[in-house]
Amino acid sequence: MRKLKIGFSALLMLILVGMFATFASAEEIKLPSNLGTVDNSGNTNTHKTHGNFQNNTNSCANCHSTHNGEDEMLLMKSGEKELCMSCHDGTMGFYNVTAASEAGVIDSHELSASMHDVDSDLAVKAAPGALKNTTTATFECSSCHNPHGSANDRLLNETVAGKTYANTYKVTIVGYAETIEKTPLAVGNKAIKLDLVEDPAYAEINNSTTLSGLKITKSKGIYNAATAEVTKEQMYNYKLNYSEFCAACHDDYLKNREHGPREAKTADGHDLYTHTTSSTKAGRSCTACHYAHGTDITLLRDTAGKTIADLQKPVDQGGKAWTEDQAKAYMKDVSKDGSDLKKFTNMASCWACHQSTHAIVNTPGTSTYPASGAVPGGDYSGKALIK
């Protein structure tokens, strides 16, 4: 039995599934036995699990056992991950972290798989790029998510590794130079807002008028442009806060060579340059290159933004009509240190961005390549996916 630093129930909206009984099959959703039937307004509904508890809540019992808990937090499973995955393994039919999403994937054993390891005694301070992170906590699901509720989307913690990262940013851009001033965000305000859209697989639930406005959503990731929903200033705030969220553990990766004091040095005292994520510019967020949960061969893309599934489609549907084996062999990440939660395979993570002024060419006029020098099949449209 592992000891937990923070009790974490990962039964995301588990109590809400009772209202889904008329919409989904028993094979898709496991119904708990202690559902509520009437909410605070007297409407037919159920209790909430992750925060915003009803006055008559019975939600605690879905995660905790009053007299027979498996650990000091009285959790009903022997570890955080075990509790989380008892629901988020697809049991509910939605919010399945083992299936591909904008957050990536957890627990995949597909080719080129790599992910945040929440199933070991990995120390938070062991994170790559952790120079000043001195926390003694073990890395768990609750290192990033708050099971009891958060102001942020997807229950992302408001404090990470003991650091409150939420800020409001004033961004001034003159030419290529960017100046950023930040002030702490008021407690309880949303620091991270994701581009959430209603999940079409649950349209009947989302369109119901009897479920107190419940919506099952899919995430398109962070906002990368001003929309009718968010202003440019808000988009900057959410983007920069997300990078600071990641940098609470990976603190060395927040460096910016364009503004602010430099801290990273090589062994002989020279500046250590790096990609800065503390910037509002396109492609300057952690999620431009990485998935939060992890990646595998089914998620990796090439510079055209194609996945192995895309490559297997007929040519008239934008694919190459390749076999699965051919597509996987092409997409396999062969980097020395593995795929590192990347969105793009191998160094396509770099080339997807750095191709606008460096067209892929080879020696013109050779027998292998046409006189123009362009590599056959070269396609760099995947840059549009970078946020």
TAGITA-V598133 format. One record per pair of residues at least 6 apart in sequence whose C-alpha atoms are under 8 Angstrom apart, sorted by the first residue. I is the first residue (numbers start at 1). J is the second residue. Records with the same first field share a line. If there is no record, write none. Layout:
I = J + J
This chain:
1 = 70 + 71 + 78 + 79
2 = 71 + 78 + 79
3 = 71 + 72 + 79
4 = 71 + 72 + 73 + 79 + 80 + 138
5 = 137 + 138
6 = 73 + 142
7 = 73 + 75 + 80 + 142
8 = 80 + 83 + 84 + 141 + 142 + 146 + 147
9 = 63 + 75 + 80 + 83 + 84 + 147 + 148
10 = 80 + 81 + 83 + 84 + 85 + 86 + 87 + 88 + 147
11 = 49 + 50 + 62 + 63 + 83 + 84 + 86 + 87 + 88
12 = 49 + 50 + 87 + 88 + 95 + 147
13 = 48 + 49 + 50
14 = 32 + 48 + 49 + 87 + 92
15 = 32 + 35 + 36 + 46 + 47 + 48 + 49 + 59 + 62
16 = 45 + 46 + 47 + 48 + 49
17 = 29 + 30 + 31 + 92
18 = 31 + 32 + 35 + 46
19 = 45 + 46 + 211
20 = 205
21 = 29 + 31
23 = 204 + 205
28 = 90 + 91 + 92 + 93
29 = 91 + 92 + 93
30 = 91 + 92
32 = 62
34 = 58
35 = 46 + 47 + 58
36 = 45 + 46 + 47 + 57 + 58
37 = 44 + 45 + 46 + 47
38 = 44 + 45 + 46
39 = 45 + 46 + 47 + 54 + 56
40 = 54 + 55 + 56
43 = 210 + 212
44 = 210 + 211
45 = 210 + 211 + 212
47 = 53 + 54 + 56 + 57 + 58 + 59
48 = 54 + 57 + 59
49 = 59 + 60 + 148
50 = 147 + 148 + 149
51 = 147 + 148 + 149 + 150
52 = 149
53 = 59
62 = 76
63 = 75 + 76 + 83
64 = 73 + 74 + 75 + 76
65 = 74 + 75 + 76
66 = 74
67 = 74
68 = 74 + 76
69 = 75 + 76 + 77
70 = 76 + 77 + 78 + 79
71 = 78 + 79
75 = 83
76 = 83
77 = 83
80 = 140 + 141 + 142
81 = 118 + 119 + 140 + 141
84 = 141
87 = 96
88 = 94 + 95 + 96 + 97 + 98
89 = 96 + 97 + 98
90 = 96 + 97 + 98 + 99
94 = 216
97 = 104 + 105 + 106
98 = 105 + 106 + 107 + 108
99 = 105 + 106
100 = 298 + 299
101 = 219
102 = 219 + 220 + 221 + 291
103 = 219 + 221 + 291 + 292 + 293 + 294
104 = 291 + 292 + 293 + 294 + 295 + 299
105 = 115 + 293 + 294 + 295 + 296
106 = 115 + 116 + 293 + 294 + 295
107 = 115
108 = 295 + 296
109 = 296
110 = 296 + 297 + 298
111 = 296 + 297 + 332
112 = 295 + 296 + 297 + 332 + 333 + 334 + 338 + 339
113 = 294 + 295 + 296 + 297 + 339 + 341
114 = 294 + 295 + 296 + 338 + 339 + 340 + 341
115 = 293 + 294 + 295 + 340 + 341
116 = 292 + 293 + 294 + 341
117 = 139 + 140
118 = 139 + 140 + 141
119 = 140
120 = 139
121 = 138 + 139
122 = 138 + 139
123 = 136 + 137 + 138 + 139
124 = 133 + 135 + 136 + 137 + 138 + 139 + 161 + 249
125 = 133 + 134 + 135 + 136 + 137 + 249
127 = 249 + 250
128 = 250
129 = 249 + 250 + 251 + 252 + 253
130 = 249 + 250 + 251 + 252
131 = 250 + 251 + 252
132 = 251
133 = 161 + 248 + 249 + 250 + 251
135 = 161 + 162
137 = 161
142 = 157
143 = 157 + 160 + 161
144 = 156 + 157 + 160
145 = 154 + 155 + 156 + 157
146 = 155 + 156 + 157
147 = 155
149 = 155
150 = 156 + 157 + 158
151 = 158 + 188 + 189 + 190 + 191
152 = 158 + 189 + 190 + 191 + 192 + 193
153 = 190 + 192 + 193 + 194
156 = 192
158 = 164 + 165 + 166 + 191
159 = 165
160 = 245 + 248 + 249
161 = 248 + 249
163 = 248
165 = 241 + 244 + 245 + 248
166 = 184 + 185 + 191 + 241
167 = 182 + 183 + 184 + 185 + 191 + 237 + 241
168 = 182 + 183 + 184 + 185 + 237
169 = 180 + 181 + 182 + 183 + 233 + 236 + 237 + 240
170 = 180 + 181 + 182 + 233
171 = 178 + 179 + 180 + 181 + 233 + 236 + 280
172 = 178 + 179 + 180
173 = 179
177 = 258
178 = 258 + 259 + 279
179 = 259
185 = 191
191 = 237 + 238 + 241 + 242
192 = 237 + 238 + 239 + 241 + 242
193 = 222 + 223 + 238
194 = 219 + 220 + 221 + 222 + 223 + 238
195 = 219 + 220 + 221 + 222 + 223
196 = 217 + 218 + 219 + 220 + 221
197 = 217 + 218 + 219 + 220
198 = 206 + 215 + 216 + 217 + 218
199 = 216 + 217 + 218
202 = 216
205 = 211 + 214 + 215 + 216
206 = 213 + 214 + 215 + 216
222 = 238 + 239 + 287 + 387
223 = 235 + 238 + 239 + 387
224 = 235 + 239 + 282 + 387
225 = 232 + 235
226 = 232 + 235
236 = 280
239 = 280 + 285
240 = 277 + 278 + 279 + 280 + 285
242 = 285 + 286
243 = 254 + 277 + 278 + 285 + 286
244 = 254 + 278
246 = 286
247 = 253 + 254
252 = 264
253 = 274 + 275 + 276 + 277
254 = 276 + 277 + 278
255 = 262 + 263 + 264 + 274 + 275 + 276 + 277 + 278
256 = 262 + 274 + 275 + 276 + 277 + 278 + 279
257 = 273 + 274 + 276
262 = 271
264 = 271 + 272 + 273
265 = 271 + 272
266 = 272
275 = 284
276 = 284
277 = 284 + 285 + 286
278 = 284 + 285
279 = 285
282 = 386 + 387
283 = 289 + 353 + 386 + 387
284 = 387
285 = 387
287 = 387
288 = 343 + 386 + 387
289 = 342 + 343 + 344 + 349 + 386
290 = 340 + 341 + 342 + 343
291 = 341 + 342 + 343
292 = 341
293 = 341
294 = 340 + 341 + 342
295 = 339 + 340 + 341 + 342 + 343
296 = 339 + 341
297 = 308 + 328 + 331 + 332 + 333
298 = 307 + 308 + 309
299 = 307 + 343
300 = 307 + 308 + 331 + 342 + 343 + 344 + 345
301 = 307 + 308 + 331 + 343 + 344 + 345
302 = 331 + 344 + 345 + 348 + 352 + 382
303 = 344 + 348 + 349 + 351 + 352 + 379 + 380 + 381 + 382 + 383
304 = 352 + 379 + 380 + 381 + 382 + 383
305 = 344 + 380 + 381 + 382 + 383 + 385
306 = 382
307 = 331
308 = 324 + 327 + 328 + 331
309 = 324 + 327
310 = 318 + 319 + 320
311 = 318 + 319 + 320 + 321 + 322 + 327
312 = 319 + 320 + 321 + 322 + 323 + 324 + 327
313 = 319 + 320 + 321 + 322
314 = 320 + 321
315 = 321
331 = 345
332 = 345 + 346
333 = 339 + 345 + 346
334 = 346
335 = 346
339 = 345 + 346
342 = 349
343 = 349
344 = 352
352 = 380 + 381 + 382 + 383
353 = 383 + 386
355 = 380
359 = 374
360 = 374 + 375 + 378
361 = 373 + 374 + 375
362 = 369 + 373 + 374 + 375
363 = 369 + 373
364 = 370 + 371 + 372 + 373
365 = 371 + 372 + 373
369 = 375 + 376
